[in-house]
Amino acid sequence: MNNYLKDYLLYLADTSLILSQRNSEWCGHGPILEQDIAITNISLDLLGQSRNFYQYAATLIGDNATEDTLAYLRTEREFKNCLIAEQPKGDWAQTILRQFFLSAYQYLVYEKLQAYNNEQLAAIAAKALKEVTYHLRWSSEWVIRLGDGTEESRQRMLQATNELWRYTGEFFITVDYEKEMNIDVADLKIEWMKTVRAIFEEATLPIPDNTFMQTGGKKGIHTENLGFILAEMQYLQRTFPGANW
Amino acid sequence: MVIQDFERIFQEKIDNEIKIEPKDWMPEAYRKTNIRQISQHAHSEVVGMLPEGNWISRAPSLKRKAILIAKVQDEAGHGLYLYSSAETLGTSRDEMINDLHSGKAKYSSIFNYPSLSWADMGAIGWLVDGAAILNQVMLCRTSYGPYARAMVRICKEESFHQRQGFETLLVLSKGTKEQKDMCQDAINRWWWPSLMMFGPKDSESTNSDQSMKWKIKRKTNDELRQQFVDMIAEQIKLLGMRLPDNKLQWNEERKHYDFGEINWDEFWNVVKGNGPCNKQRLAARNKAHEEGSWVRKAAKVYADKKLKHKKEKIA
């Protein structure tokens, strides 16, 4: 059980951390100061969530594992984040849509987890749910604003949808560690589609037809992006092994 | 009343420590000086996000990453209060930002220096924020009300940043040889530019006299700089590092530290745009602004559309 729980925690942590890393690229470069602050704040929330999951995972792993050894000393193949998190930040449309897809998903995951039969996991999920509720509201509002804004913003949203939709399929494929924990994510698809449909309708955006879905992130098979993210993120820990910061 | 009466009443308020508020009469030069100074300060907060922001992706631990993100985000918040406070004087954020992007408005020259190692995150917090705070503590009592009130809030966060910066360096100073070297190197590079943050010597400062009379400023550049040297010269002892100035020495008679001559050529060159990062900083701000233009436009068009629907419904 602990092994599966550990993998599951790493999967949740990695997804939040990598998305946080991507969103933080906007810090100082946002389209307007208020939104620079908003996206950076979301980045900070996600980082906090990942730390809670890593810290819990570290206690299960033992062997001097810490949140930092888990974030900084694992390789590409050991990371289990959803593929969508590691995609480039792109333009504001792409960042917004990615946030919306993932927040809508995380909302459902944490909502279920807060009643899970493991007190610590449930408590972390309950705390994260409060933050994700805001992320979902904020990103939904932006999807609507951009979809139903100008012709240019609409085109950019269509382009972003075209880019990102194919990474949403793996949200709903239950992998071994989820199965062992009796977590069935296939169930979440109906609710997730309901949220996406409602917001896309208000944004006057079409839902893409069935497209081929890229998968693998949850099992550690990533796109080429992840290696570069880790190279940058882990560089100080790798260059100066064992140093305290 | 004639103009002289307005001026007399205005100066009496200042002399009696009554704050000047947005709707009060004020001399045009007072308004202009405040707009220039507050907007310059706001720009410094926003441009100041860049040298530190570039280390967020490389922060060496998750805790340090969280602290750094929160800090840079605070700077953005300071920029917001300050732009709002300048707007009370009859300018707009758009105008101020255009002046920044065209190069007409200045920002603190310190941000035209590059952040080259993780230790720079500590040195910037300790030295740069430390120097800024001395100026800002004084500004909490500046005569223009909205500026003074914005500064009270900003000072609380800045002094927190300074402690975080010092603590970052403290950890490095107790670390491996590489970390200690990194720490000393950052101090070497940031020390002199930090001293320059207080501006030209009093004997060469053009804006000082009038600003003192109007209590926009309450201490001179040289007074603040001396206060900073005295503070840092003591604090560095706790780090076991040294300041890169052979002339730094306690002067028992003056009860202050003596220190070496600032390289004023370098100072003026950076002000004129020849610092190591002047071009990159402005280019980054311009790029963010241009790439955000379709976003701002879409948000406005959407908001107008919603408002129109609402009005039609009511009608």
Contacts between the chains, C-beta under 8 A, distances in Angstrom:
chain1	res1	chain2	res2	distance
A	17	B	62	7.8
A	21	B	57	6.3
A	24	B	56	4.8
A	24	B	57	6.7
A	24	B	69	5.9
A	25	B	57	6.9
A	27	B	49	6.7
A	27	B	53	4.7
A	27	B	56	5.9
A	27	B	69	6.7
A	27	B	72	5.4
A	27	B	73	7.1
A	27	B	76	8.0
A	28	B	46	7.8
A	28	B	49	3.8
A	28	B	50	5.2
A	28	B	53	3.9
A	28	B	72	6.7
A	28	B	76	7.7
A	28	B	284	7.4
A	28	B	288	7.4
A	29	B	53	7.8
A	29	B	284	6.9
A	29	B	287	7.5
A	29	B	288	4.4
A	30	B	288	6.7
A	30	B	292	6.8
A	31	B	288	7.2
A	31	B	291	7.0
A	31	B	292	2.6
A	31	B	293	7.8
A	31	B	295	3.9
A	31	B	296	6.1
A	32	B	292	5.9
A	32	B	295	7.3
A	32	B	296	5.7
A	33	B	46	7.0
A	33	B	76	5.8
A	33	B	79	5.9
A	33	B	80	5.5
A	33	B	83	7.6
A	34	B	80	7.1
A	35	B	295	7.6
A	36	B	76	5.4
A	37	B	73	5.8
A	37	B	76	4.9
A	37	B	77	6.4
A	37	B	80	7.5
A	40	B	69	6.2
A	40	B	72	7.2
A	40	B	73	4.7
A	40	B	76	7.2
A	41	B	73	6.5
A	43	B	69	6.1
A	44	B	66	6.4
A	44	B	69	5.0
A	44	B	70	6.1
A	44	B	73	7.0
A	47	B	62	6.7
A	47	B	65	6.3
A	47	B	66	5.4
A	47	B	69	6.8
A	48	B	66	6.8
A	50	B	62	7.3
A	51	B	62	5.2
A	51	B	63	7.9
A	51	B	66	7.3
A	54	B	62	7.3
A	67	B	62	5.3
A	68	B	61	4.9
A	68	B	62	6.1
A	71	B	62	5.6
A	72	B	60	7.9
A	72	B	61	7.6
A	91	B	291	7.2
A	92	B	291	8.0
A	92	B	292	7.1
A	92	B	295	4.7
A	144	B	302	7.6
A	145	B	298	6.3
A	145	B	299	5.6
A	145	B	302	4.5
A	146	B	295	7.6
A	146	B	298	5.4
A	146	B	302	7.9
A	148	B	302	5.9
A	148	B	305	7.2
A	149	B	297	7.6
A	149	B	298	3.0
A	149	B	299	6.7
A	149	B	301	5.1
A	149	B	302	4.4
A	150	B	294	7.1
A	150	B	297	5.8
A	150	B	298	4.8
A	150	B	301	5.1
A	152	B	294	5.0
A	152	B	297	7.7
A	152	B	298	7.1
A	153	B	294	6.1
A	153	B	295	7.3
A	153	B	297	7.7
A	153	B	298	3.5
A	156	B	294	7.2
A	232	B	57	5.2
A	232	B	58	6.0
A	233	B	57	6.2
A	233	B	58	6.8
A	235	B	58	5.9
A	236	B	58	6.3
A	236	B	59	7.9
A	236	B	60	3.9
A	236	B	118	6.0
A	237	B	60	6.0
A	237	B	61	7.7
A	240	B	176	6.5
A	240	B	178	5.9
A	240	B	179	7.1
A	243	B	60	7.8
A	243	B	175	5.7
A	243	B	176	5.2
A	243	B	178	7.5
A	243	B	179	5.9
A	244	B	171	6.3
A	244	B	175	6.0
A	245	B	60	4.0
A	245	B	61	4.7
A	245	B	64	5.6
A	245	B	118	7.5
A	245	B	171	6.4
A	245	B	172	7.9
A	245	B	175	8.0
